[in-house]
Structures are given as C-alpha cells and as structure tokens.
Amino acid sequence: RMKRSSFLALAGALSLGLAAPLPAAAQQDKQVLVWGDTLPAGLDPHAIFDVPMQFILLNMYDTLYRYIGNPPKLEPWLAASHTVSEDGLTWNFKLTPGVKFQDGSPLTANDVVYSFRRLLGMKRGPAGAFLPVLKPEGVTAPDAETVRFVLDKPYAPFLAAIPLVAIVNQKQVEANVKDNDFGSAWLSANGAGSGPYRLDPASYRPREALDLIRNKDHFKGWADNTKPIDLVRSRPVAETSTRVLALMRGEIDATDSYLPTDQVERVEKNARTRVARDESMRVFIIRMNNKKPPFDNANARKCFASAFNYEGFNNVILKGFVDRNPGPNPRNLWGNPPDLKGYKYDLAAAKAYCDKAKAEGAKLDREVEIHIQSELEQTSQAAQMFQADLQKVGLKMKIVPSTWAQITSATTKPETSPDLWIHWVSTYFVDPENWIGQMYDSQFHGTWKASAYYTNPKVDELLRKARSISAQPERQKLYEQATAIVVEDSPDIWVYNTIQLRGLSKRVQGYQFSPVGGGGDLRWMSLAE
C-alpha cells in the first residue's frame, strides 16, 4: 500500500497537472508563479459575478475606476476623471489617452459603450447593479475619449459599482458572436481585454488551468515593481489538505483566500511558506430559503438562528481569526445601527421560537437540507456543528456536499434553491448596496446574492430610497433602518466578518491586499531570487 504522505503528494501533483511529484528543489521555475486559487466557471467577465471572477477581472481586464488598498479607495484607471450633473443623472467619464488592448488596437469610448451595453443586454453577472437605473441607450460616446451615462433615476452607488464592469475589445468580441450570444461562448474561453496579463488560450481548461502572460505594454506600467512576473500558471487544487500540502512542498505559490484556521500554524511553521492575514469585508452567511417551509415562518427562522453556536464556531473552530458580524453588512462599513445585537446561541430560546412556529402551523418535522461547498472545509465544519445543535432542539438536518457552481445554478428559482446553504458575500464594490441592497431588495430575486427570497415591502422602500439619494448621512439613516428590520425578520444567519487568510510562498514579494479582489492583483508581485 502507498503511504498516506506519498499518496497525498501524488494527488497534489496530479491535481496540478504534474506527471509526478518533483524533488523540492526542482518544483519551481524561478520566473513562474503558480497560483492555486479557484478559477471561475468561464472567463466572460460580463457573465459571471463571484470571487474567482475577480482574479480574471483584475488581471486580464481594466475598468474605468479601480479599488486599491485596504481600506479600499476608488482610483481613476481607464478613466482619468469624471463629472456628474447636479441632479445625479448624467455622468461623463474622460478616458486616459493612448490605452491599447492586448492585440494592439486602441481602446476608445466606443469600446466602453459596447461593454456596458453588452452587460445590460446579457442581464447576467454584475448587470444587477445597473439594470434598475440604466438602459443600453443611456450609454453613449460624445467623442472618442468621452463616455456619457444618463441614468433613469439618481443612483448613489453608481460610481462605487463602476469597477464591476470589464472593458472588452468590441471588434474582437463582435467577430465571434454566434446566434445572438453576445460572443459569450467565445469569450468564456478567450480574452479580449487591455489588462496587465493576457491569456494563453491553449493553456485554458475550464476550472482546471490557465496561463497568464505579462502584457508588457500595459498602460499603467508596473509601478515600482522592477521585477514583474512574466508567466503565471493558475492551477486550482480542489481539496484543502492537498492544497496546503502543495504549497508547503513548493508545487504552488499561493492557496485560496479561505485557508482554514487549523492550517495556519502548519503553514507558518514551514520554512518556505507564510500566511497573509488581512481584515476584509467578507460576511459568512447561512442562507435560508424564505419561500420554502419551514423558513417561510419568521419564528422558525429565529429558531434556527438561535441554534447556531456563533461563539463556538468563531472562537473555538476558527480560533478567533474572525469578528462576530450580527447583520448583513460588514461591521467595518457604514450603514449598521450602532446598537445592532443580532442573534446569540441560546438553545432554550431556539426551542421557544420553534414552539411558537409550530403553533402558527410551521412544518418543522421534515429533515431540511443544508448545501455546503465541499472544496471549502469551513462550510463543512459549520454545517456539522449546526447539525449537532439542531438535534438538541429536535430538528433534523442533512448535509449535502455541493460546489459553488452547482449551488448558484440552483438558486435562480426558489423552487430549486436549497433549504439552507453556506457561502460568503465578498466585496465587489464598497457600498451597503453590495450587501444589504442586493441581498434583501426583492427586485434582485433570481440572483445568488438575493437567494434567501426574502420580501418585505418596507425594506424594499427603504433600500430603493437609499440608493436614490446622494448624501451619505441620509443614506446611512435609511440603511440603518432597513438593517434593523431585516435583522428582526431573520431571513438568514449572519456569522462573522472575515480576516482573510491566504497561504503564500515566501518567494512571493509585493503581495498587496484589497478587500475587492482579495489580494489577487498580480501586477504588484515579484518572485525572490
């Protein structure tokens, strides 16, 4: 029989596309970074809206503005500047001159117009942030270096959401349109950007592998980075233990950004590796399908919310690497009521809520299912702990291993959405709209962000008003009111705000973290000799 350590090493090598484990000294090409984080289901940046896509967006594409640093600051990028009319409806963006796509063609205002119109026409991915306020004909190019957006109504998060939209090469994409698909079949396996890295199409295997080659002519240059990385091999490793082992053996240079806390000490004790710890804005959530019994009953939801051991999970299992987060917005963001308490672990209270729910006719006798992301160990740990505590109050829950792609496909309809599922809401843009706005306004039902299928007309009214006002103090009051109502209704279970943990090889220099993109911006990185 093969020894376990040898078997794991072989499994790690095979999952990385290596024929067999290499001797430690030969595993690394000095000029190649091997990135072990997850890849998205496809590469079309207008079709997919999740954390793995942020890696593609940051490195293969550019956006009008970009978030940099922690706390994240909005910086001009493809746009050198912008103006907005007094009524908040007309936005003009002046483009940085001389930018070229990776194929050498100039990036013009027409490409920006095309990109936004494509996004709005496809109605997928990050389009949800713009569809309520912007029609395709509202995006125009008065001249080659100006893009104009005319909104249907004022929308305060508009600028904050601008970095969601990758600017694509209109000629490249249009040349590959088939059956009115917006070129999506082609763009899901190719690149059409201006970003600092370009795809080697021959290397791409969906969710398994892609190679990125440095675009030496990138318009931003390489800042103070005198030794940028010329080749990056993205090689996701499915299992947590295999991923950590691959890092420690030098087969990969970075893990995903969900490193389990029980692996932190192991990575830090290894001579060749370290852990990057950064305060993020990523909320860990157990979703409840509010359209399915028993979760269509508020007292049943509060029963489940009171049966989760927040303290035990956050401080014992996760060893205090996280902060308790009592509501849908990250604690380190404006818009939370100052006295927000949230739910606490209290099995007597859980039983009392269950009794009330039963008296109201809630069906609590069936076995509910919780879907976990089997590639992320923390979701399994949370589900197992929750399952044991629910048994103590007489509730049955089955754990169903799944994947991010399978779950998000299921959440497009309440009928197919799981009873419960576990995930994080990360920072795609820095505004309460990114969290509570898109999670609990009923107009977003059908997206994974709003997959609790929660409806409260008062909350809808408050959230819609908040996004229509430009003054932050007024918006803050509205979000605080909405948050208080949402927490009282308990549509989901909010657990913590993340300290992001990523395992890195010590040879990786210049790693820079921002909550937007989670540290996956390759442009800053170099490799030690």
C-alpha positions as CSV (number, residue, x, y, z in Angstrom):
1,R,0.0,0.0,0.0
2,M,1.1,3.5,-0.8
3,K,2.0,5.6,2.3
4,R,-0.6,8.4,3.0
5,S,2.1,11.1,2.6
6,S,3.2,9.7,-0.7
7,F,-0.4,9.3,-1.9
8,L,-1.2,13.0,-0.9
9,A,1.9,14.2,-2.7
10,L,0.9,12.3,-5.8
11,A,-2.7,13.5,-5.6
12,G,-1.4,17.1,-5.3
13,A,0.9,16.7,-8.3
14,L,-1.9,15.2,-10.4
15,S,-4.3,17.9,-9.5
16,L,-1.7,20.4,-10.5
17,G,-1.3,18.8,-13.9
18,L,2.1,17.4,-13.0
19,A,3.0,13.9,-14.1
20,A,4.5,13.0,-10.7
21,P,5.9,14.8,-7.6
22,L,9.1,16.7,-8.3
23,P,12.1,16.9,-6.0
24,A,11.6,20.0,-3.8
25,A,14.4,21.9,-5.5
26,A,13.1,21.3,-9.0
27,Q,9.5,22.1,-8.4
28,Q,9.7,25.8,-9.0
29,D,10.6,27.7,-12.1
30,K,12.2,30.8,-10.8
31,Q,10.3,33.0,-13.2
32,V,6.9,31.3,-12.9
33,L,4.3,32.0,-10.2
34,V,1.9,29.1,-9.6
35,W,-1.4,30.4,-8.3
36,G,-3.5,27.7,-6.5
37,D,-6.8,29.6,-6.1
38,T,-10.1,28.7,-7.6
39,L,-11.0,29.6,-11.2
40,P,-14.5,30.8,-12.3
41,A,-16.7,28.5,-14.4
42,G,-15.9,30.6,-17.5
43,L,-13.9,33.7,-18.4
44,D,-16.6,36.0,-19.7
45,P,-16.4,38.9,-17.2
46,H,-19.9,40.1,-18.0
47,A,-21.5,36.7,-17.4
48,I,-20.1,35.6,-14.0
49,F,-20.2,37.6,-10.8
50,D,-18.2,35.8,-8.0
51,V,-14.9,35.8,-6.2
52,P,-13.0,33.6,-8.7
53,M,-14.0,36.0,-11.5
54,Q,-12.4,38.9,-9.6
55,F,-9.0,37.3,-10.4
56,I,-9.8,37.4,-14.1
57,L,-11.2,40.9,-13.9
58,L,-8.2,42.3,-12.1
59,N,-5.5,40.7,-14.3
60,M,-7.0,40.2,-17.9
61,Y,-9.1,43.4,-17.9
62,D,-9.3,47.0,-17.0
63,T,-12.2,49.1,-15.7
64,L,-13.0,52.8,-15.7
65,Y,-12.1,53.1,-12.0
66,R,-10.5,50.6,-9.7
67,Y,-10.3,49.8,-6.0
68,I,-6.8,49.8,-4.5
69,G,-5.6,49.2,-0.9
70,N,-7.2,48.4,2.4
71,P,-9.5,50.2,3.3
72,P,-10.2,50.2,-0.5
73,K,-10.0,53.5,-2.2
74,L,-11.6,54.2,-5.6
75,E,-8.8,55.3,-8.1
76,P,-9.1,56.6,-11.7
77,W,-8.0,53.8,-14.1
78,L,-9.1,53.7,-17.7
79,A,-11.0,57.0,-16.9
80,A,-8.7,59.9,-15.9
81,S,-11.6,61.8,-14.4
82,H,-15.4,62.1,-14.3
83,T,-18.1,64.7,-13.7
84,V,-21.7,64.3,-12.6
85,S,-24.7,66.6,-13.1
86,E,-26.4,68.3,-10.1
87,D,-29.5,66.1,-10.5
88,G,-27.2,63.0,-10.3
89,L,-28.4,61.6,-13.6
90,T,-25.7,62.5,-16.2
91,W,-22.1,61.1,-15.7
92,N,-19.3,61.9,-18.1
93,F,-16.0,59.9,-17.9
94,K,-12.9,61.3,-19.7
95,L,-10.7,58.4,-20.8
96,T,-6.9,58.1,-20.3
97,P,-5.4,58.7,-23.8
98,G,-3.3,56.1,-25.5
99,V,-4.6,52.9,-23.9
100,K,-4.3,49.8,-26.1
101,F,-5.9,46.4,-26.0
102,Q,-3.7,43.4,-25.8
103,D,-4.0,42.8,-29.5
104,G,-2.5,46.3,-30.1
105,S,-5.7,48.1,-31.1
106,P,-6.7,51.4,-29.4
107,L,-9.2,51.4,-26.6
108,T,-11.8,54.0,-27.3
109,A,-15.1,55.3,-25.9
110,N,-16.9,53.1,-28.3
111,D,-15.4,50.0,-26.6
112,V,-16.6,51.3,-23.2
113,V,-20.1,51.9,-24.6
114,Y,-20.2,48.5,-26.2
115,S,-19.0,46.8,-22.9
116,F,-21.8,48.4,-20.8
117,R,-24.4,47.8,-23.5
118,R,-23.3,44.2,-23.7
119,L,-23.5,43.8,-19.9
120,L,-27.0,45.3,-19.8
121,G,-28.2,43.3,-22.8
122,M,-27.0,40.0,-21.4
123,K,-28.5,40.7,-18.0
124,R,-26.1,38.4,-16.2
125,G,-23.3,38.7,-13.7
126,P,-22.7,42.2,-12.4
127,A,-25.6,43.7,-14.5
128,G,-27.9,43.6,-11.5
129,A,-26.1,46.7,-10.1
130,F,-27.1,48.7,-13.1
131,L,-30.3,47.3,-14.6
132,P,-32.6,49.2,-12.2
133,V,-31.3,52.6,-13.3
134,L,-29.6,52.3,-16.7
135,K,-30.8,51.4,-20.2
136,P,-28.4,50.4,-23.0
137,E,-29.3,53.6,-25.0
138,G,-28.4,55.6,-21.9
139,V,-24.6,54.9,-22.6
140,T,-23.1,56.9,-25.4
141,A,-19.8,58.3,-26.7
142,P,-19.9,62.1,-27.5
143,D,-16.3,61.7,-28.7
144,A,-13.5,59.1,-28.8
145,E,-12.3,59.9,-25.3
146,T,-15.7,60.6,-23.5
147,V,-18.3,58.2,-22.3
148,R,-21.7,59.5,-21.1
149,F,-24.1,57.7,-18.9
150,V,-27.6,59.1,-18.5
151,L,-29.4,57.3,-15.6
152,D,-33.2,56.8,-15.4
153,K,-33.1,58.0,-11.8
154,P,-30.4,59.0,-9.4
155,Y,-28.4,56.1,-8.1
156,A,-25.9,56.9,-5.3
157,P,-23.8,53.7,-5.6
158,F,-23.2,54.2,-9.4
159,L,-19.5,55.3,-9.1
160,A,-18.8,52.7,-6.4
161,A,-20.1,50.0,-8.8
162,I,-18.2,51.1,-11.9
163,P,-15.2,48.8,-11.2
164,L,-17.5,45.8,-11.7
165,V,-17.5,46.3,-15.4
166,A,-14.6,45.0,-17.5
167,I,-14.0,46.9,-20.8
168,V,-13.8,44.5,-23.7
169,N,-12.5,44.9,-27.2
170,Q,-15.6,45.4,-29.3
171,K,-14.1,44.3,-32.6
172,Q,-12.7,41.0,-31.1
173,V,-15.9,40.1,-29.4
174,E,-18.3,41.1,-32.2
175,A,-16.2,39.0,-34.6
176,N,-17.1,35.9,-32.5
177,V,-20.8,36.4,-32.0
178,K,-22.9,33.3,-32.8
179,D,-26.7,33.0,-32.6
180,N,-27.0,36.4,-30.8
181,D,-25.0,35.1,-27.9
182,F,-23.1,38.4,-27.5
183,G,-19.9,36.4,-28.2
184,S,-20.2,34.8,-24.8
185,A,-19.4,31.3,-25.9
186,W,-16.1,32.6,-27.4
187,L,-15.3,35.0,-24.5
188,S,-15.9,32.3,-21.9
189,A,-12.7,30.6,-23.2
190,N,-10.7,33.6,-24.6
191,G,-9.6,37.1,-23.6
192,A,-10.4,40.4,-25.1
193,G,-9.0,42.9,-22.6
194,S,-6.3,45.5,-22.0
195,G,-5.2,44.2,-18.6
196,P,-1.7,43.6,-17.3
197,Y,-1.9,39.9,-18.2
198,R,-3.2,38.1,-21.3
199,L,-4.5,34.6,-21.6
200,D,-2.6,31.9,-23.4
201,P,-5.8,30.3,-24.9
202,A,-4.0,26.9,-25.5
203,S,-3.5,26.6,-21.7
204,Y,-7.1,27.0,-20.7
205,R,-9.1,24.1,-19.3
206,P,-12.3,25.3,-17.5
207,R,-11.9,25.4,-13.7
208,E,-8.6,23.4,-14.1
209,A,-5.9,25.5,-15.6
210,L,-4.9,28.7,-17.4
211,D,-1.7,30.5,-18.1
212,L,-1.3,34.3,-18.0
213,I,1.5,36.1,-19.9
214,R,2.5,39.6,-18.9
215,N,1.3,42.3,-21.2
216,K,4.5,44.4,-21.2
217,D,2.7,47.3,-22.8
218,H,0.0,47.8,-20.1
219,F,-0.9,51.4,-19.9
220,K,-0.2,51.7,-16.2
221,G,3.2,50.2,-16.4
222,W,4.5,48.3,-13.4
223,A,4.6,51.0,-10.7
224,D,7.6,50.4,-8.5
225,N,7.7,46.7,-9.5
226,T,11.2,46.3,-11.1
227,K,10.9,42.5,-11.5
228,P,7.3,41.8,-12.5
229,I,6.3,38.2,-13.1
230,D,6.2,37.2,-16.8
231,L,4.3,34.0,-16.5
232,V,1.6,32.9,-14.0
233,R,0.1,29.4,-14.1
234,S,-3.3,29.3,-12.4
235,R,-3.7,25.7,-11.1
236,P,-6.6,25.3,-8.7
237,V,-6.2,22.4,-6.2
238,A,-9.6,21.1,-5.1
239,E,-9.1,19.7,-1.6
240,T,-7.9,21.9,1.3
241,S,-5.4,19.4,2.7
242,T,-3.9,18.7,-0.8
243,R,-3.8,22.5,-1.5
244,V,-1.9,23.2,1.8
245,L,0.5,20.3,1.1
246,A,1.2,21.5,-2.4
247,L,2.1,25.0,-1.0
248,M,4.4,23.5,1.6
249,R,6.1,21.3,-1.0
250,G,6.6,24.3,-3.3
251,E,4.3,23.0,-6.0
252,I,2.1,26.1,-5.8
253,D,3.0,29.6,-4.5
254,A,-0.5,30.6,-3.2
255,T,-3.5,28.9,-1.8
256,D,-7.1,30.2,-2.0
257,S,-8.1,33.0,0.4
258,Y,-10.2,30.7,2.7
259,L,-7.3,29.0,4.4
260,P,-8.8,27.1,7.4
261,T,-7.5,28.3,10.7
262,D,-6.4,24.8,11.8
263,Q,-3.9,25.0,8.9
264,V,-2.5,28.4,9.8
265,E,0.1,27.2,12.3
266,R,1.2,24.4,10.0
267,V,1.8,26.8,7.1
268,E,3.6,29.3,9.3
269,K,5.9,26.7,10.8
270,N,7.1,25.6,7.4
271,A,10.4,27.3,6.3
272,R,9.2,28.1,2.8
273,T,5.7,29.5,3.5
274,R,3.8,32.2,5.3
275,V,0.2,33.3,5.9
276,A,-1.1,36.7,4.8
277,R,-3.7,37.9,7.3
278,D,-5.8,40.9,6.3
279,E,-9.0,42.4,7.6
280,S,-11.5,42.0,4.9
281,M,-15.2,42.9,4.2
282,R,-16.5,39.4,3.6
283,V,-19.5,38.2,5.5
284,F,-20.1,34.5,6.3
285,I,-23.8,33.6,5.9
286,I,-26.1,30.6,6.2
287,R,-28.9,31.3,3.8
288,M,-32.4,30.2,4.5
289,N,-34.9,29.8,1.6
290,N,-37.7,32.1,2.9
291,K,-40.2,30.7,0.3
292,K,-39.9,27.1,1.5
293,P,-41.5,25.7,4.7
294,P,-40.5,25.9,7.5
295,F,-38.4,29.0,6.5
296,D,-41.5,30.9,5.3
297,N,-42.2,31.4,9.0
298,A,-40.2,34.1,10.9
299,N,-40.3,32.2,14.3
300,A,-38.9,29.1,12.6
301,R,-36.1,31.2,11.1
302,K,-35.3,32.7,14.5
303,C,-35.3,29.2,16.0
304,F,-32.5,28.2,13.5
305,A,-30.7,31.5,14.1
306,S,-30.7,30.9,17.9
307,A,-29.4,27.3,17.5
308,F,-26.1,28.3,15.7
309,N,-23.2,28.4,18.1
310,Y,-21.5,31.7,16.9
311,E,-19.1,31.8,19.8
312,G,-18.0,28.2,19.4
313,F,-17.6,28.5,15.7
314,N,-15.8,31.8,15.6
315,N,-13.6,31.5,18.7
316,V,-13.0,27.7,19.0
317,I,-13.2,26.3,15.5
318,L,-11.8,29.4,13.8
319,K,-9.6,30.3,16.8
320,G,-10.7,34.0,17.0
321,F,-9.4,34.9,13.5
322,V,-12.8,36.5,12.7
323,D,-15.2,39.1,14.2
324,R,-18.8,38.3,15.0
325,N,-21.0,40.0,12.5
326,P,-24.6,40.4,13.7
327,G,-26.2,41.6,10.4
328,P,-25.8,41.5,6.6
329,N,-23.3,44.4,6.3
330,P,-19.6,44.0,7.3
331,R,-19.0,45.6,10.8
332,N,-16.3,47.8,9.3
333,L,-18.8,49.5,6.9
334,W,-21.2,52.4,7.5
335,G,-24.9,51.7,7.5
336,N,-25.2,49.4,10.5
337,P,-27.3,50.6,13.5
338,P,-24.9,51.4,16.4
339,D,-26.7,49.1,18.8
340,L,-27.2,46.1,16.5
341,K,-27.1,43.0,18.6
342,G,-28.1,40.2,16.3
343,Y,-28.9,36.6,17.5
344,K,-27.0,34.6,20.0
345,Y,-26.6,30.9,20.7
346,D,-29.4,30.0,23.1
347,L,-31.0,26.6,22.7
348,A,-33.8,27.4,25.2
349,A,-34.7,30.5,23.1
350,A,-34.4,28.3,19.9
351,K,-36.9,25.8,21.4
352,A,-39.3,28.6,22.4
353,Y,-39.2,30.1,18.8
354,C,-39.8,26.6,17.4
355,D,-42.8,26.1,19.7
356,K,-44.2,29.4,18.5
357,A,-43.6,28.5,14.9
358,K,-45.4,25.1,15.4
359,A,-48.4,26.9,17.0
360,E,-48.5,29.0,13.8
361,G,-48.6,25.9,11.7
362,A,-44.9,25.7,10.6
363,K,-43.8,22.3,9.4
364,L,-40.7,21.6,11.5
365,D,-40.9,17.8,11.4
366,R,-39.2,17.3,8.0
367,E,-35.5,16.8,7.5
368,V,-34.1,20.0,6.0
369,E,-31.0,20.1,3.7
370,I,-28.0,22.3,4.1
371,H,-25.8,22.5,1.0
372,I,-22.1,23.1,1.6
373,Q,-19.2,23.9,-0.7
374,S,-17.2,20.7,-0.4
375,E,-14.0,22.4,-1.6
376,L,-14.1,24.8,1.3
377,E,-13.7,22.9,4.6
378,Q,-15.1,25.7,6.7
379,T,-18.6,25.3,5.2
380,S,-18.5,21.6,6.3
381,Q,-17.3,22.5,9.8
382,A,-20.1,25.0,10.3
383,A,-22.7,22.6,9.0
384,Q,-21.6,19.7,11.2
385,M,-21.6,21.9,14.3
386,F,-25.0,23.3,13.4
387,Q,-26.4,19.8,12.7
388,A,-25.4,18.6,16.2
389,D,-27.0,21.6,17.9
390,L,-30.3,21.4,15.9
391,Q,-30.6,17.8,17.1
392,K,-30.7,19.1,20.6
393,V,-33.9,21.0,19.9
394,G,-35.4,18.1,17.9
395,L,-34.7,19.4,14.4
396,K,-33.3,17.1,11.6
397,M,-30.8,18.5,9.1
398,K,-29.0,16.6,6.3
399,I,-25.6,17.9,5.0
400,V,-25.4,17.9,1.2
401,P,-21.9,18.3,-0.4
402,S,-22.0,20.6,-3.4
403,T,-20.0,23.2,-5.2
404,W,-20.3,26.9,-5.7
405,A,-21.2,26.5,-9.3
406,Q,-23.9,23.9,-8.6
407,I,-25.4,26.0,-5.7
408,T,-25.5,29.2,-7.7
409,S,-27.2,27.5,-10.6
410,A,-29.8,26.1,-8.2
411,T,-30.5,29.5,-6.6
412,T,-32.0,31.1,-9.7
413,K,-35.5,29.9,-8.6
414,P,-37.0,29.5,-5.1
415,E,-38.2,26.0,-6.1
416,T,-34.7,24.7,-6.9
417,S,-32.9,26.8,-4.3
418,P,-31.7,24.7,-1.3
419,D,-33.4,24.9,2.1
420,L,-30.2,26.3,3.5
421,W,-26.8,26.9,2.0
422,I,-23.5,28.4,3.2
423,H,-21.4,31.0,1.5
424,W,-19.7,34.4,1.9
425,V,-20.7,37.7,0.4
426,S,-17.4,39.4,-0.6
427,T,-16.6,43.0,-1.5
428,Y,-17.4,43.5,-5.1
429,F,-17.8,47.2,-4.5
430,V,-17.7,49.3,-1.3
431,D,-21.2,50.4,-0.5
432,P,-24.1,48.9,1.6
433,E,-25.7,48.2,-1.8
434,N,-23.2,45.4,-2.3
435,W,-24.5,43.6,0.8
436,I,-28.0,44.5,2.2
437,G,-29.1,46.4,-1.0
438,Q,-28.6,43.4,-3.4
439,M,-29.4,40.7,-0.8
440,Y,-32.8,41.9,0.5
441,D,-34.4,44.1,-2.1
442,S,-36.9,41.7,-3.8
443,Q,-36.2,43.1,-7.3
444,F,-32.9,41.0,-7.2
445,H,-34.7,37.7,-6.7
446,G,-33.2,35.1,-9.1
447,T,-29.6,36.2,-8.3
448,W,-27.4,34.2,-5.9
449,K,-27.0,37.3,-3.7
450,A,-30.8,37.5,-3.1
451,S,-31.3,33.8,-2.8
452,A,-33.0,33.9,0.6
453,Y,-36.0,35.1,-1.4
454,Y,-36.9,37.4,1.4
455,T,-39.6,40.0,0.7
456,N,-40.6,43.0,3.0
457,P,-42.2,46.0,1.2
458,K,-40.9,48.4,3.8
459,V,-37.3,47.1,3.3
460,D,-37.7,47.4,-0.5
461,E,-38.9,51.0,0.0
462,L,-36.0,52.0,2.3
463,L,-33.3,50.3,0.1
464,R,-34.7,51.9,-3.1
465,K,-34.8,55.3,-1.4
466,A,-31.3,54.9,-0.1
467,R,-29.8,54.2,-3.5
468,S,-31.6,57.3,-5.0
469,I,-30.1,59.8,-2.6
470,S,-26.6,61.1,-3.0
471,A,-25.9,62.4,0.6
472,Q,-24.3,59.7,2.7
473,P,-25.6,60.9,6.1
474,E,-29.2,60.5,4.8
475,R,-28.4,57.2,3.1
476,Q,-26.8,55.9,6.3
477,K,-30.1,56.5,8.3
478,L,-32.1,54.6,5.7
479,Y,-29.7,51.7,5.7
480,E,-29.7,51.6,9.5
481,Q,-33.5,51.4,9.5
482,A,-33.5,48.7,6.8
483,T,-30.8,46.7,8.6
484,A,-32.8,46.8,11.9
485,I,-35.9,45.4,10.1
486,V,-34.0,42.8,8.2
487,V,-32.3,41.5,11.4
488,E,-35.6,41.4,13.2
489,D,-37.1,39.3,10.3
490,S,-34.1,37.0,10.4
491,P,-34.1,35.9,6.8
492,D,-30.6,34.5,7.1
493,I,-28.0,33.6,9.7
494,W,-25.1,36.1,9.7
495,V,-22.0,34.7,11.4
496,Y,-18.8,36.7,11.0
497,N,-16.7,39.3,9.1
498,T,-13.5,37.8,7.7
499,I,-9.9,38.2,8.5
500,Q,-8.7,36.8,5.1
501,L,-6.1,34.1,5.4
502,R,-4.1,33.1,2.3
503,G,-1.1,30.8,2.3
504,L,1.8,32.1,0.3
505,S,5.3,31.0,-0.6
506,K,8.0,33.2,1.0
507,R,9.4,33.8,-2.5
508,V,6.3,35.9,-3.4
509,Q,7.2,39.5,-2.9
510,G,4.9,42.6,-3.1
511,Y,1.6,40.9,-2.4
512,Q,-0.9,43.7,-1.8
513,F,-4.3,43.1,-0.3
514,S,-7.6,44.9,-1.0
515,P,-11.0,43.6,0.1
516,V,-12.0,44.0,-3.6
517,G,-10.2,41.1,-5.3
518,G,-8.9,39.6,-2.1
519,G,-5.2,40.1,-3.0
520,G,-5.3,38.6,-6.4
521,D,-3.8,41.6,-8.2
522,L,-0.7,40.1,-9.9
523,R,0.7,43.4,-11.1
524,W,2.3,44.2,-7.8
525,M,4.0,40.8,-7.3
526,S,7.5,39.6,-8.0
527,L,9.5,36.5,-7.1
528,A,12.5,36.5,-4.8
529,E,15.7,35.0,-6.4
